[in-house]
């Protein structure tokens, strides 16, 4: 028998409540914890736009590539990098992503790399000035966004599912199907260095306060204590 349920985001909790409204167990939101000890954003940042994710349609990689392809011809001093995993799941989709870059004649300033190890992703997040998280599906949490903030990138996010909770007010949010919207958000961050720095610094501080291992462990411990107290009282009442 379950004593309680833990969700990794408010979005997950709300979705669960809609799907199973009859469940009356104690529930809590305890975010995924993150060890920030090894993360050090570089200064100054590279003039690079970074997109990290699985190379599948639900992650919105193609839309991000199409947005980048619209912007880079206008901003020749900037580059982009797509660090993609699991390309074997949908090879045709990867070809579409590559085709979007080739068609815009900016392939000399766009790097598409596959299955980069975690440390490489960390380095890229720490160096890039702008990060894109264009996910089209309801993200349970959004670790890719968390890593972008930890690395000090200014983030453009779809805000889907738990992504808004990860970023709080420290990202530009765009509908994942709105390619023009993503392109305009990229232009805005490229042209506004003060806004880039504000989102970079604010996002890095926000995630460190909210998602540190210490903060998450404390929240989880508090919930376990609450559940234990309720169970103990219930057992005592039954005994009496």
TIROSE-880677 format. One line per field, with one value per residue (C-alpha): y, x, z. Coordinates in nm, 4 decimals, padded with zeros to 6 digits, m for minus. Each point is the difference from the previous one (the first is absolute). Layout:
N
Y = Y,...
X = X,...
Z = Z,...
***
This chain:
240
Y = 00.0000,00.3445,00.2489,00.2934,00.1216,00.2265,00.1952,00.1615,00.3180,00.1871,m00.0748,m00.3757,00.0362,00.1888,m00.2505,m00.2890,00.1722,00.0359,m00.3629,m00.1540,00.2443,m00.2796,m00.0492,00.1544,m00.0992,00.2634,00.1503,00.2376,00.1579,m00.0711,00.1202,m00.1897,00.1095,00.1272,00.0137,00.3441,m00.0506,m00.0649,00.2608,00.3282,00.2239,00.1530,00.3751,00.1397,m00.2338,m00.1272,00.1411,m00.3387,m00.1306,m00.3455,m00.2591,m00.3284,m00.2880,m00.3301,00.0120,m00.0789,00.2099,00.0469,00.1893,00.2707,m00.0240,00.0620,00.3151,00.1253,m00.0689,00.1847,00.2995,00.0036,m00.0241,00.3180,00.1980,m00.0916,00.1521,00.3332,m00.0363,m00.1172,00.0328,m00.2748,m00.3789,m00.2842,m00.3472,m00.2932,m00.2718,m00.2827,m00.3449,m00.3173,00.0876,m00.3655,00.0186,00.2128,00.0378,00.1748,00.2656,00.0630,00.0492,00.2586,00.1875,m00.0080,00.1059,00.3060,00.1217,m00.0837,00.1713,00.3264,m00.0178,00.0420,m00.3483,00.1487,00.1634,m00.2826,m00.3078,m00.3093,m00.2535,m00.3323,m00.1808,00.2419,m00.1245,00.1802,00.1937,00.1311,00.1186,00.1705,00.1853,00.1112,00.1296,00.1965,00.1603,00.0787,00.3398,m00.1219,m00.3367,m00.1332,m00.2520,m00.0300,m00.3151,m00.0615,m00.2581,00.0385,m00.0218,m00.1625,00.2187,00.1400,m00.0858,00.1409,00.3427,m00.0410,m00.0782,00.3021,00.2245,m00.1660,00.0772,00.3635,00.0032,00.2379,m00.2359,m00.0061,m00.2694,m00.1432,m00.0008,m00.3298,m00.2137,00.0552,00.2285,00.3202,m00.1160,m00.0652,00.3505,00.2115,00.3549,m00.0468,m00.1121,00.1146,m00.2309,m00.0752,m00.2444,m00.2980,00.0077,00.3707,m00.0009,00.3743,00.0516,m00.1998,00.1878,00.3356,m00.1039,m00.0981,00.3359,00.1787,m00.1701,00.0457,00.3709,00.0679,m00.0823,00.1383,m00.2324,m00.2963,00.0755,00.0484,m00.3352,m00.1691,00.1270,m00.0206,m00.3513,m00.1292,00.1402,m00.1188,m00.3653,m00.0082,00.1143,m00.2189,m00.3251,m00.0558,m00.3454,00.1559,00.1795,m00.2997,m00.2439,00.2275,00.0140,m00.3775,m00.0586,00.2348,m00.1881,m00.3399,00.1307,00.1264,m00.3372,m00.1876,00.2131,m00.0614,m00.3739,m00.0095,00.1824,m00.2309,m00.3092,00.1378,00.0664,m00.3535,m00.1394,00.2058
X = 00.0000,00.1218,00.0596,00.0345,00.1098,00.2847,m00.0079,00.3018,m00.1914,m00.3236,m00.0852,00.0246,m00.2048,m00.2757,m00.0028,m00.0284,m00.2889,m00.1878,00.0600,m00.0734,m00.2173,m00.1163,00.3472,00.0076,00.3508,00.2348,00.1944,00.2922,00.2187,00.3697,00.2122,00.2932,00.3118,00.3128,00.3641,00.1258,00.3442,00.1741,m00.1839,00.1770,m00.1444,00.2729,00.0355,m00.0108,m00.2401,00.0521,m00.2289,m00.1667,m00.3567,m00.0250,m00.2743,00.0338,m00.2454,m00.1112,m00.0331,m00.3717,m00.2996,m00.1455,00.3129,m00.0553,00.3522,m00.1106,m00.1905,00.3065,00.2186,m00.2438,00.0002,00.3797,00.0130,m00.2070,00.2172,00.3600,00.0070,m00.0849,00.2514,00.3293,00.1958,m00.2055,00.0169,m00.2297,00.0559,m00.2431,00.1101,m00.2400,m00.0410,m00.1721,00.0214,m00.0589,m00.3605,m00.1099,00.2703,m00.2425,m00.0645,00.3724,00.0216,m00.2773,00.1921,00.3171,m00.1944,m00.1432,00.3536,00.1331,m00.2899,00.0795,00.3662,00.1249,00.1445,00.3494,m00.1171,m00.2137,00.1389,m00.2200,00.1573,m00.1351,00.0046,00.2330,00.1027,m00.1365,00.3200,m00.0038,m00.3585,00.1002,00.2836,m00.2303,m00.2640,00.2663,00.1329,m00.3103,m00.1646,m00.3481,m00.1725,m00.3175,m00.2376,m00.2782,m00.1709,m00.3456,m00.1161,m00.0984,00.3375,m00.0317,00.2839,00.2560,00.3593,00.1302,m00.1301,00.1485,00.3423,m00.0232,m00.0683,00.2756,00.2398,m00.1075,m00.1651,m00.2880,m00.2902,m00.2796,m00.2491,m00.3310,m00.1088,m00.1794,m00.0823,00.2492,00.2275,m00.1559,00.0651,00.3652,00.0534,m00.2442,00.0123,00.3527,m00.0671,m00.1764,m00.2954,m00.1207,m00.2597,00.1971,m00.1874,00.0735,00.3183,m00.0218,m00.0417,00.3135,00.1917,m00.1128,00.0964,00.3467,00.0367,m00.1109,00.2622,00.2762,m00.0723,m00.0580,00.3133,m00.1487,m00.3000,00.2284,00.2050,m00.3099,m00.1497,00.3383,00.0706,m00.3586,m00.0527,00.3261,m00.0848,m00.3618,00.0811,00.2749,m00.2417,m00.2907,00.1521,00.3159,00.0447,m00.0228,m00.3294,m00.1609,00.1153,m00.1431,m00.3359,m00.0059,00.0929,m00.2780,m00.2538,00.1124,m00.0310,m00.3518,m00.1047,00.1548,m00.1823,m00.3340,00.0629,00.0979,m00.3179,m00.2107,00.1618,m00.0519,m00.3676,m00.0467,00.1758,m00.2184
Z = 00.0000,m00.0878,00.2781,m00.2387,m00.3415,m00.1083,m00.3267,m00.1657,m00.0946,00.0604,m00.3637,00.0668,00.3162,m00.1823,m00.2855,00.2480,00.1783,m00.3290,m00.0954,00.3425,00.1978,00.2294,00.1519,00.3476,00.1105,00.1437,m00.2892,m00.0344,m00.2643,00.0479,m00.2879,m00.1451,00.1842,m00.1716,00.1046,m00.0998,00.1510,m00.3316,m00.2067,m00.0756,m00.2740,m00.2166,m00.0514,m00.2587,m00.1707,m00.3531,m00.2698,m00.0343,00.0091,00.1573,m00.0336,00.1915,m00.0170,m00.1407,m00.3790,m00.0104,m00.1110,00.3487,00.1045,m00.2637,m00.1415,m00.3590,00.0936,00.1879,m00.3049,m00.2250,00.2359,00.0137,m00.3801,m00.0242,00.2390,m00.0788,m00.3519,00.1654,00.2852,m00.1591,00.3251,00.1680,m00.0164,00.1075,00.1392,00.0158,00.2423,m00.0767,00.1513,m00.1230,m00.3723,m00.0874,00.1210,m00.2967,m00.2693,m00.2353,00.2629,00.0397,m00.3764,00.0205,00.2700,m00.2080,m00.3086,00.1747,00.0701,m00.3458,m00.1764,00.1785,m00.1095,00.3574,00.0498,00.0357,00.3243,00.1375,00.1728,00.0241,00.2349,00.1188,00.3350,00.1781,00.3490,00.3045,00.0687,m00.3548,00.0436,00.3231,m00.1755,m00.2800,00.2413,00.1877,m00.3186,m00.2077,00.0317,m00.0995,00.0472,m00.1599,00.1584,m00.2616,00.1330,m00.1465,00.2554,00.3634,00.1744,00.3452,00.1276,m00.2460,00.0880,m00.3303,00.0999,00.3475,m00.1487,m00.2301,00.2996,00.2018,m00.2841,m00.0058,m00.3432,m00.0709,m00.0691,m00.2564,00.1004,m00.1146,00.3646,m00.0556,00.3041,00.2800,m00.2021,00.1355,00.3553,m00.0791,m00.1398,00.1982,m00.1433,m00.1347,m00.3578,m00.3143,m00.0640,m00.3528,m00.1320,m00.1348,m00.3320,m00.0532,m00.2083,m00.0628,00.3740,00.0748,m00.2698,00.1391,00.3543,m00.1240,m00.1770,00.3157,00.2153,m00.2580,m00.0259,00.3712,00.1969,00.3222,m00.0258,m00.0739,00.3093,00.2143,m00.1021,00.0343,00.3507,00.1232,m00.1319,00.1477,00.3449,m00.0167,m00.0716,00.2619,00.2667,m00.1099,m00.1241,00.2005,00.1495,00.3470,m00.0683,m00.1673,00.2699,00.2691,m00.1794,m00.0399,00.3642,00.1107,m00.2097,00.1295,00.3547,m00.0746,m00.1440,00.2921,00.2557,m00.1758,m00.0171,00.3654,00.1050,m00.2165,00.1552,00.3521,m00.0677,m00.1244,00.3049,00.2333
***
